[in-house]
Amino acid sequence: MGGFAVGSVAYLFLLILIIRKRSKRAVEWALLALMGVTLLWYATGAINSLYEAGVGEQPSGDLARILRSISWIGLALIPAALLQLAFASPSRRSALWAYVVAPFTWWMLAAGWERMFVALLALSLVAAILGLLLRGVGGEATDRRFRAWMAGALGITIAGAAGGPESAWIVVGGLVPALCLLYFITRFNVLGLFISRRILFAGVLGGVSAIYLLMARRASDWAEQKFEAFGPAIEVMLILAAVSVWVPLYAWMNRALSKRTQVYADFGKHLIQETAAIFDFEQRLEYIAGELGRTFKLRRVLLAIVEDPEPRMATFGVTVPGGTFHLELDGIVEAVRTKRLDAVVGPHSESDLLFGTGFNYLFPLWYEDRLAGLLLVDPSPRSYLDEDEAVLWALSPQISHAIESCRLLERKISLEKALARSEHMASLGQMAATIAHEVKNPLSSIKTLAQLMHEDGKLNDDYRRDLSYIVAEVNRLNSCVEQLLTFARPVPKGTGEVAVHELLENISRVLNREYAEQRVHFEYRAASGLTLKNVDPQSVHQIVLNLAINAAQASSTGGIVEIRAAREAANAVTITVADHGAGIPLEIQSKIFDPFFTTKQKGSGLGLAIVAKNVRHLGGDVRLSSPLNGDLGTAITVTLPMEVA
């Protein structure tokens, strides 16, 4: 009776679970049929067992025949359902061929050929085992283990079936696959099925209560038959004694169910306290991802910050994905922003956002009205997070706040560094200007004396060569001093106009003469009618001249420097200066506009710094761009407003 009762509950529960699943594959339809026909046999067996135990009057006549017929229908269809499971196919027509054996199994039961029926049932179980082992159930993470356990459970059922359809062993043996399937559904969400922890606890409590009450009733009947008295009293005493078991059991279940609430409170407090002491943005992200993975026993966690031009990611249990994952992440971010998605995306949702990413859940991390980041988790070998889903969703605002506070702190530190650097550069420029003024006069004197001595006819040729070298070096030093003074001098507010075409023509003509010996040729092209208004002409001239000289110095003998000017949008002009040299190494590209940064043996490192300073003063932008025509070399593009406010 106990086996039939537990089997009825187990198969009914599995039947409901599979029915509630939205999309079913062939193997799930086969399991649905198997659960249904097995439930018929277990349910009628449970009813008959209750009658035999004295609960109600023994059925007779038509009712007895109906119960027996239903039991035989369920038992006769079990081999057919097992064959459907063994040869599960997407085609429903081919699945129906398995039920051709149903009339023969019915005839065997009606004729009393139990051994033949047991042999056919065993063959069907073997076929189901082979089908599970060879085909699997759809590629779940626990597929291999699940198939092995289910094969073993069906093997136990074969052993139980050897006792015949009326034996107790077949009842117990038939329970094993159901309990095994329930375990894998509860533990690993196999077949995409899900049992809530609360439902599981309620089922355990209800089952234990039913078994205890049944035992109390049987103890009462035994006492009444043995002592011809005290039966009702013993039953009442046993029921009252159950209170001593139910109260601690209920307290334990209540603690277990509220455990996640405490985890949520503790984790939130711990997260705020610990992350407040981590100032480095990447380290804070790594810490949050790691704590989430360890606390909630997640296999993989990816925390992506999407507000930056290039998403920054921290992971737990997996390295930072490469390849096309960044493109997939961009698509997810765009979809979340477009739909204003403010809910969890998981296996229960119909969205295909996470298809191909390897993650089961997506938690958008919103901060006020901005998407600060995305939290992607993989709870494998589970498919569902159960109560952890609500906890993680409740923690999302705290994670967003921790990220945003670190971002603000990072920006504050960056601004403080920039301010300190600006003050340092200002003081350095002032000091450099003072030194330059002090050095410029002695250099002029040295140059004058050297030139006068060079004109003396009494000097021999060796001295004349040395004096020429002195004059050349003084000129180089004067050039460095002039660059220092230019860099330190404030950019004047301009009120003039600059015709871009004329500017490029003049600079190209002068530089073509100056670099004639190196055979570096300057080419220019500018759209007509481009004019910059309210600018200082000297500042604009300095921008283009410095860029052109820098390109010439990077060019080899016979090289070409191209200068292009064009209108951008309606109110801006872009000037691009490109060479065909060796290019700038990637590791130093971010430093080329820094003052005093140079890779030349003789250079001040102020040419491009002056360019950046003048461009910023004019409200424009300067950047490295792609070389013209896809060639090697360096291209620098300056964008200037056509009229400076």
Residue, then its C-alpha position, 0 to 999 in steps of 0.5 A: m500500500g505504501g509503495f502504491a501511494v508513494g508511486s501515485v504521488a511521484y508519477l502524478f507530480l512528474l506528470i504535472l511537471i511535464i504537462r506544464k512545460r511549454s515546449k516539449r521534445a519527442v523524449e518529453w512527449a514519450l515521458l509524458a505518456l509513460m508517466g500517465v500510463t504508469l500513474l493509472w496502474y499505481a493509482t488503481g493499485a493504491i485504491n485497491s490496497l486501501y480497500e484491502a487494508g480495511v479503509g472502506e468496503q471492498p469494491s465488488g461487481d462493476l466497480a471492481r471490474i472497472l478498477r481492474s480494467i483501468s489497472w490492466i490498461g495502465l499495465a498493458l500500455i507501459p511496454a508501449a510507452l517504454l518503446q516510444l521512449a526508446f525510439a523517441s522521434p519528432s514524428r508523432r506518427s512514428a511514435l504511434w507504432a510503439y503502441v501496436v504491442a498494446p493489444f498483445t500485452w492486454w491479451m497476455l494479462a487477460a489470458g493469465w500469461e504473466r511470464m510472457f508479459v514480464a518478458l515483454l516488459a523486460l525487453s521494453l525496459v532494456a530498449a528504453i535503457l539502450g535508447l537513453l544511453l545512445r541518444g541522451v536527453g538533449g545535451e544537458a550538462t548532466d546528460r551523461r550522469f543522468r543517463a547512467w542513473m536512469a539506466g541503473a534505475l530501469g535495471i532495478t525495475i527489470a529485477g523487480a518485474a521478474g516477480g510478476p505483475e502482482s508482486a510487491w517487488i514490481v511496485v518498489g522497482g517501478l518507484v526507483p525511476a520516478l524517484c531518480l528522475l525527481y532527484f535530477i529535476t530537483r538537483f540539476n533541472v534536467l529536461g528543463l524542468f523545475i521544482s521550487r524548494r518550497i514545493l519540495f519541502a511542502g511535499v516532504l512534509g505532506g508525505v511524512s504526515a500522511i505516512y505517520l497518520l497511516m501508521a497511527r491508524r494501523a497502530s490503533d487498529w492493532a491495539e484494538q484487536k490485541f487488547e479489545a480496547f484503547g485503540p482510539a486512545i492510542e491513536v489520539m496519543l500518537i497524533l498528539a505525540a506528532v506535535s513534538v516532531w512537527v514543531p522542530l520539523y516546521a522550525w527547521m523548514n522555516r529556517a531553511l526557507s528563510k535562509r536566502t533572505q538572511v543571505y541577501a541581507d548579509f551579502g548586501k551589507h558585506l558588499i557595501q562595507e568591503t567594496a567601499a575599501i576598494f578604490d581600483f575600478e577593475q579590482r572592485l569589479e573582480y571582487i563583486a563577481g567573485e563574491l557573487g559566484r562563491t556566495f550563490k554557488l554559481r559556475r560562471v559570472l560575468l560583470a560587464i560595465v557598458e557605459d565606457p567606449e570599450p566595455r570593461m568586464a570582470t569574471f568568475g569561473v571563466t576567463v574574459p570571453g574574446g572573439t565575437f563575444h564583444l559583438e554579442l554583448d553590444g547587441i544585448v546592450e542595444a536590445v536592453r537599452t532600446k526595450r528599457l528592459d528592467a526585468v530578469v532574462g532567464p530560461h523561463s522567459e521567451s527572449d533569445l538575448l542569451f542564445g549562444t552566450g553560454f549564460n542562463y540569466l541576465f540581470p540589467l544593472w540600471y542606475e537611475d535612468r542609465l544602464a550601468g552594466l550587465l550581470l550574466v550568470d550560469p548556475s550549471p549544472r542547474s538550469y534555474l536559480d530558484e529563490d536565488e533569482a529574486v535575491l540576485w534581482a534584489l541585489s542588483p541596485q546595490i551592485s549598480h550603486a557599488i559600481e557607480s560609486c567607484r566610477l565617481l571615485e575614479r573620475k574624481i581621482s582622474l580629475e585631481k590627477a589632471l588638475a595636479r598635472s595641469e598645475h605642474m605643467a603650468s609651473l614647469g612652463q613658467m620656469a621654462a619660460t624664465i630659463a629660456h629668457e635667461v638663456k636666449n641673450p647669451l646664445s645671441s652673444i655666442k652666435t654673434l661672436a662666432q659669426l664675427m670670428h668666422e669672417d676673420g681671414k686669419l683663421n684656418d679652415d679647421y677653426r672655420r668648420d668648428l665655428s660653423y658647427i657652433v652657429a648651427e648648434v646655437n640655432r638649434l638651441n634657439s629653436c628649442v628656446e622659441q618652442l619653450l616660449t611659445f608653449a609657455r606663452p598664453v594663446p591670444k584671443g583672435t579676431g582675424e580670419v584665415a583662408v585655409h587654402e591660402l594657408l596650406e599653399n604658403i606652408s607647402r611652398v616654404l617647406n618644399r624649399e626647406y626640405a629640398e635637399q632631403r627630397v621630401h615633397f609636400e602636397y596639399r589639397a583644400a576645398s575652396g571657400l574654407t575660412l576660419k573666423n575669430v581666430d589668431p592666424q599665428s596660432v592656426h599657422q603654428i598648428v599646420l606648420n608643426l604637423a607638417i614639420n613633424a611629418a617631414q621628419a618622420s618621412s624617408t628620403g623621397g617621401i611625400v607629406e600630404i595635407r588635406a583640408a575639408r568641411e566637416a558637417a556645416n560648421a567645422v573644418t578638418i585638416t589632416v597631415a599624413d606621412h608615409g613613414a614607419g608609423i607610431p608604435l601602439e604603446i606610445q600613441s597615447k603620449i605623443f601630445d604630451p609636453f616634452f615627450t619625444t623619441k628623437q635624440k635631438g628634440s624638445g618634445l613640444g611640437l605636437a604639445i603646442v599643436a594640442k594646446n592651440v587646438r584646445h584653445l580654439g575649441g577643436d580636437v586633435r587625434l590620430s587617424s587612419p593613414l590616407n589610402g590605407d598606407l603605412g605611416t601616420a595621419i593626424t587630424v585636426t578639427l576646428p570650428m569655422e567660427v570660434a565663439 
